[in-house]
Structures are given as C-alpha cells and as structure tokens.
Amino acid sequence: MLITVVERNAKLSAGHMRNMLGLGNQPINADLIDPMFKHHLAMLEKDYALWKAKLFNADGLTVYSTAEEDIGKYNKYSYFHENVAAGQTYSKLVTKQATTMEGETVPRDVLEIYVPMMDGRKFLGAFELYYDITEDNRALLTLIRHGTSLSHSLSLFIMILLLIVATRAGFDVRRRQQVQDQLEEKEMKLSAMRESAQDAIITTNQQGRIESWNPAATRIFGYQEQEALGRTIFDLVRVSKSDHGNDQSLIGFMKNESQIGEGVIEQIGVNREGLEFPLEMSIAYMPLRDQKHTVCVIRDVTERKKSEEQLRLSHQVMACATEGILITDKQERIVSVNDAFTEITGYSAEEVIGEKPSLLRSGKHPEDFFQTMWTEIKEKGFWQGEIWNRRKDGAVYVEWLGISTVLDENGDPSNYVGIFTEMTQRKNQQVELERLAFYDPLTGLANRLLLQDRLEQSCSHARRNKSMVAVLFLDLDKFKIVNDSFGHETGDLLLQEVARRISAVVREGDTVARLGGDEFVVVLRDLNTIDAMEHVSNKIIDAVNQPIDIQGNQCSVDTSIGVAIYPHHQQVSELVKLADLAMYRAKRNREKKICFTDLVEMSD
C-alpha cells in the first residue's frame, strides 16, 4: 500500500512536470534545456519540496540536474536500463547519510523515485525525483525507534507517509490552480487582442472549416460570426486553377506544411456581396489534440494598393515628363528631381538632393526678385514666371517656372514642387520673330511698323516736354546705277553700309528705319532748335556721300533729305508722308539738299 501511494503521487507529479515543461512526446535531449525550462523546474522544486531533480534521456545520460555536477553522467545501473526503461516506476526511501540507488550519500532524508516517460512502449527518458522528507520523517523515525510493537510502528509509518503524500497533493492542487489562473489571464489578454485587432483573425479545424471569427473579419468580409462558422477559407478568396500547382499560393501554403508560416501571400478576397478586393494573408498551423488547426491573419490592403498605384503613377509621370520637376521639403532643400531636370540642368539627382534650388541661379536677377517670388508663394501658394538659371556647365538659359505649395493634413507647407520648361530656343525664336516683325532683315534697322511706334512715343515725349521731333526722309541717288552695274548682292552690301553710316551719326535715342528699297527715315527726338536738326542732317549727307568700297568696287551715291517737324504738324501719322514730299522738292532743287515742308519754311 505504501509503495502504491508513493508511486501514484510521484507519477502524478512527474506527469505534471512533464506537461509544465512542455516535453510532450519528443525524445529527451539537451536542446530542451533553456531558461524557461529552468524557471519552471525551479518553481516545481519549491512547490514539491524537491531536494534534487534529474532528467535522463533514453540512454541514461543526465541531460539536466539541479546539481550541475551530475550533468553529463550516465546511469549504468541495471535497474534503470531493465526496469525504468521498461516503464516501471522505481523508488527507494533513503535516510540521512545513507546511499541512493546511484550510490550517492545524501545529507537529508529523501524519497528517491524514478518516473519513466513513455510514448506507447517507446522509452523517451526519465525523471529522478528526490522528495525532501527530513522534517516529516523525524516523527516517523522516533515512532519506529520507540514504538511498542512492530505492527503499531508500521501503522504509524503508513499514516505519516499518507500525510506526506496528502501534503504533496495539496501542493499539486495549489500549483494547478496557479497555472489555471495564469492560463485564464493569458486567455483574457489574447481574447482582447483578437477582438480589438484591425486584421481578420480566423481559425479553422483540420477539415478547413472556420472555427472562430473576430470583429475585424466581419468588417472586412461582411459575414457575421454565425454566418461564417462552418465555411472554409476558400469561400473568402478567389482561387484559380493555376494556384493548385503553385507552392506559393494559398493552396500551396495550406497543403505544404513546410511553407506555412514562412511569409505573407497576396490573394483576391471576395466579400459577402461578391465584391473582390486585394488582401494579404499569413497562415500558420497549431497542433491541438493530435489535430492540425490553422490560424489565418488577413489584412484588407485596398487603400494601400490605391496609394501604391498613385505613387507608381506619380513616379511614372515624373519619369516621362518633358518638363523639369524638382521637389523640396519645407526648408526648401531638394528631395527629388526627374530625368528631364537632369537633361536640362546637367545636374544628376545625387548632385542636387539635399541642396537648395539657389545653386541654379544665373545672377541675372536681383535679390528682391526672389524675395518677391517667395512672398507670393507663401501668401498665395503659387508663383509662375520667366526666370534665368545656369546649367552645370555654366551656360545660362531661360525657363518658364511654376512653383506650388504642398500642404500637410494640418494645412501647413510640407513641400514645394517646381515644374519648369526650358525656353531658350523658344526665347530665341521669339526674339527672331520680333526682329522679323519690327526690323528690316537686310540692314537690321527698324521697319515701318516699329518706326510708327517709335514716332508716336517721341511725339508724346515732345508734347510733355515742349520740345520738337524731326522726321528726315531720304533715299539714295544713283543707287539704281550701282545695282545694275555690280548686281543685287553689291547693292545689298551698299545698303547695309549706308545704314551703318547713318546710325553712326545720330544719337542713341534716335531711330533709323529702312522703309524698303533705298528709302530711309530718321526720327530725331527731343530737339530744341531747327539748327540741331540741320546739323545732324548735314552729317548724314556727308556720311552717305563718301565713296564706298564694295568687294573692290568703288561705289558712289549721294542723297537728299526732306524734313517734317512736330509740333508744326500735329498729325503724327502724316509726318512721314510730308517728309517724303519735302525730299522730292530737295531733289528738284539741286542747290538745296535739305528741304522742309511748306509749313516749316513759312514759320522760318
């Protein structure tokens, strides 16, 4: 009876220790020994009043002992390999200074018990437990030594041992309650996490049927928990036939245990309404009661996919845009540029990221230009205009630049985006068009259109300042002879030289124009006397009358000048026509090379 009670209690204790230490049915080896193992064993030592505990593998090797010197030693005794290895519980009561079954002298009264761990008939290893019964055994030994009869002493011995067993059982009950409380606390925490999780957490049984379903799963798929229970995970995703042959697919994860838990897979989810949406899922299995249950964590990635697509399109737009694009942070430091920026400026992204756009300044704009620009950006959130910048090679170019402010969720500036188009070629074309529109292509002098504009400006100025404007009309005598004798190329070169000579003798603010053929008009502005006009006219005549060498040909022309004066003639539009008429009078009067209109001559 004594042996039966002791062995039953030892088996219960060892079995409880086996479960607490998480040994399961695995072979006993040193890999099981980790800090958590030692922590649990220390708690068991305290609760069961163990003096020592050992753990043997199937070969009798001590893989762990609370006495470190025992680790690594073998139990070579026959009782271990014949009895314990066969599944028998083996025990011995050892008093102080006596020897244990392994031949060790103990300093206390202990109950030494071997409890085998079996997987069916397979021996996995054994616990060797030493119960410290020194205090409890003292009364027992006294009774044995002083007892009046052997039968009385044995009865007391059995009663005390039963008391010891009951005490140990009390420890076991308390320990079990403590473990149960811990498990309940963990379960409450896990339940709270599961209920508050933003991801769907679904568990399935071995047949693939859904066993549990959290609120996030209802939000994502639309099924209430009672509707979802009993369905399979494949009711929630779109699975194509090709998935069956793909180890990375959902089916591959479900069928191939070696892949479960290794990563995240993407699938197309199907909600209660039949609408499809992108999702990510990770799958892991957990063995429970010899069955494999599956845990699926599913995340709806619809919004993330939209953001990724928008980001991809943004990158593609930047990469494909022919306009240069640069983005700065709120401190105006460059954080991104596109390929067109590099092509236009010559700077690579690596060279400009972290720098300020001011490294592109050409020096053509004063500082207040940029102050005004940034004031407008900060007040209005946008600025656009023409700006001159400098390339990496030092070349200056003109661009049309637009700068916009990007605001964060609080309405504060987070970035600035600049988009610019190089205008150098366009600017040159614009200048060329203006030149063709307002200037004579042969001589570079003002044409009739620009002449009229300059004349109106000069007359307005004269009206405000009470001064005069003189319009001089002249053509070249004997030009036809040069043209016919030496050809049109020589005639064109002669016209260019005459234009240069006339321009050289007038003031910078005056205008020299060619109306066509050999006809020229000069506008002298801001005059105070007729004499000043006559002085310039005589200088023009002297300059034109000088012989001209054109490609080795001596050419000689002369000129006559007709003059109209504003404000003597109030009609600005008539001044050129009147000067033209006066010039023909000068041609007829060989003695007088400069002729005024009738009104001027009468005023003289």
Rosetta blueprint (number, residue, H / E / L):
1 M L
2 L H
3 I H
4 T H
5 V H
6 V H
7 E H
8 R H
9 N H
10 A H
11 K H
12 L H
13 S H
14 A H
15 G H
16 H H
17 M H
18 R H
19 N H
20 M H
21 L L
22 G L
23 L L
24 G L
25 N L
26 Q L
27 P L
28 I L
29 N L
30 A H
31 D H
32 L H
33 I L
34 D L
35 P H
36 M H
37 F H
38 K H
39 H H
40 H H
41 L H
42 A H
43 M H
44 L H
45 E H
46 K H
47 D H
48 Y H
49 A L
50 L E
51 W E
52 K E
53 A E
54 K E
55 L E
56 F E
57 N E
58 A L
59 D L
60 G L
61 L E
62 T E
63 V E
64 Y E
65 S E
66 T L
67 A L
68 E H
69 E H
70 D H
71 I L
72 G L
73 K L
74 Y E
75 N L
76 K L
77 Y L
78 S H
79 Y H
80 F H
81 H H
82 E H
83 N H
84 V H
85 A H
86 A H
87 G L
88 Q L
89 T L
90 Y E
91 S E
92 K E
93 L E
94 V E
95 T L
96 K L
97 Q L
98 A L
99 T E
100 T L
101 M L
102 E L
103 G L
104 E L
105 T E
106 V L
107 P L
108 R L
109 D L
110 V E
111 L E
112 E E
113 I E
114 Y E
115 V E
116 P E
117 M E
118 M E
119 D E
120 G L
121 R L
122 K E
123 F E
124 L E
125 G E
126 A E
127 F E
128 E E
129 L E
130 Y E
131 Y E
132 D E
133 I L
134 T H
135 E H
136 D H
137 N H
138 R H
139 A H
140 L H
141 L H
142 T H
143 L H
144 I H
145 R H
146 H H
147 G L
148 T L
149 S L
150 L H
151 S H
152 H H
153 S H
154 L H
155 S H
156 L H
157 F H
158 I H
159 M H
160 I H
161 L H
162 L H
163 L H
164 I H
165 V H
166 A H
167 T H
168 R H
169 A H
170 G H
171 F H
172 D H
173 V H
174 R H
175 R H
176 R H
177 Q H
178 Q H
179 V H
180 Q H
181 D H
182 Q H
183 L H
184 E H
185 E H
186 K H
187 E H
188 M H
189 K H
190 L H
191 S H
192 A H
193 M H
194 R H
195 E H
196 S H
197 A L
198 Q L
199 D L
200 A E
201 I E
202 I E
203 T E
204 T E
205 N L
206 Q L
207 Q L
208 G L
209 R E
210 I E
211 E E
212 S E
213 W E
214 N L
215 P H
216 A H
217 A H
218 T H
219 R H
220 I H
221 F H
222 G L
223 Y L
224 Q L
225 E H
226 Q H
227 E H
228 A H
229 L L
230 G L
231 R L
232 T E
233 I H
234 F H
235 D H
236 L L
237 V E
238 R E
239 V L
240 S L
241 K H
242 S H
243 D H
244 H H
245 G H
246 N L
247 D L
248 Q L
249 S L
250 L H
251 I H
252 G H
253 F H
254 M H
255 K H
256 N L
257 E H
258 S H
259 Q H
260 I L
261 G L
262 E L
263 G L
264 V E
265 I E
266 E E
267 Q E
268 I E
269 G E
270 V E
271 N L
272 R L
273 E L
274 G L
275 L L
276 E E
277 F E
278 P E
279 L E
280 E E
281 M E
282 S E
283 I E
284 A E
285 Y E
286 M E
287 P E
288 L E
289 R L
290 D L
291 Q E
292 K E
293 H E
294 T E
295 V E
296 C E
297 V E
298 I E
299 R E
300 D E
301 V L
302 T H
303 E H
304 R H
305 K H
306 K H
307 S H
308 E H
309 E H
310 Q H
311 L H
312 R H
313 L H
314 S H
315 H H
316 Q H
317 V H
318 M H
319 A H
320 C H
321 A L
322 T L
323 E L
324 G E
325 I E
326 L E
327 I E
328 T E
329 D E
330 K L
331 Q L
332 E L
333 R L
334 I E
335 V E
336 S E
337 V E
338 N L
339 D H
340 A H
341 F H
342 T H
343 E H
344 I H
345 T H
346 G L
347 Y L
348 S L
349 A H
350 E H
351 E H
352 V H
353 I L
354 G L
355 E L
356 K L
357 P H
358 S H
359 L H
360 L H
361 R E
362 S L
363 G L
364 K L
365 H L
366 P L
367 E H
368 D H
369 F H
370 F H
371 Q H
372 T H
373 M H
374 W H
375 T H
376 E H
377 I H
378 K H
379 E H
380 K H
381 G L
382 F E
383 W E
384 Q E
385 G E
386 E E
387 I E
388 W E
389 N E
390 R E
391 R L
392 K L
393 D L
394 G L
395 A L
396 V E
397 Y E
398 V E
399 E E
400 W E
401 L E
402 G E
403 I E
404 S E
405 T E
406 V E
407 L E
408 D L
409 E L
410 N L
411 G L
412 D L
413 P E
414 S E
415 N E
416 Y E
417 V E
418 G E
419 I E
420 F E
421 T E
422 E E
423 M L
424 T H
425 Q H
426 R H
427 K H
428 N H
429 Q H
430 Q H
431 V H
432 E H
433 L H
434 E H
435 R H
436 L H
437 A H
438 F H
439 Y E
440 D L
441 P L
442 L L
443 T L
444 G L
445 L L
446 A E
447 N L
448 R H
449 L H
450 L H
451 L H
452 Q H
453 D H
454 R H
455 L H
456 E H
457 Q H
458 S H
459 C H
460 S H
461 H H
462 A H
463 R H
464 R H
465 N H
466 K L
467 S L
468 M E
469 V E
470 A E
471 V E
472 L E
473 F E
474 L E
475 D E
476 L E
477 D E
478 K L
479 F H
480 K H
481 I H
482 V H
483 N H
484 D H
485 S H
486 F H
487 G L
488 H H
489 E H
490 T H
491 G H
492 D H
493 L H
494 L H
495 L H
496 Q H
497 E H
498 V H
499 A H
500 R H
501 R H
502 I H
503 S H
504 A H
505 V H
506 V L
507 R L
508 E L
509 G L
510 D L
511 T E
512 V E
513 A E
514 R E
515 L E
516 G E
517 G L
518 D L
519 E E
520 F E
521 V E
522 V E
523 V E
524 L E
525 R E
526 D E
527 L E
528 N L
529 T L
530 I H
531 D H
532 A H
533 M H
534 E H
535 H H
536 V H
537 S H
538 N H
539 K H
540 I H
541 I H
542 D H
543 A H
544 V H
545 N H
546 Q L
547 P L
548 I E
549 D E
550 I E
551 Q L
552 G L
553 N E
554 Q E
555 C E
556 S L
557 V L
558 D E
559 T E
560 S E
561 I E
562 G E
563 V E
564 A E
565 I E
566 Y E
567 P L
568 H L
569 H L
570 Q L
571 Q L
572 V H
573 S H
574 E H
575 L H
576 V H
577 K H
578 L H
579 A H
580 D H
581 L H
582 A H
583 M H
584 Y H
585 R H
586 A H
587 K H
588 R H
589 N L
590 R L
591 E L
592 K L
593 K L
594 I E
595 C E
596 F E
597 T L
598 D H
599 L H
600 V H
601 E H
602 M H
603 S H
604 D L
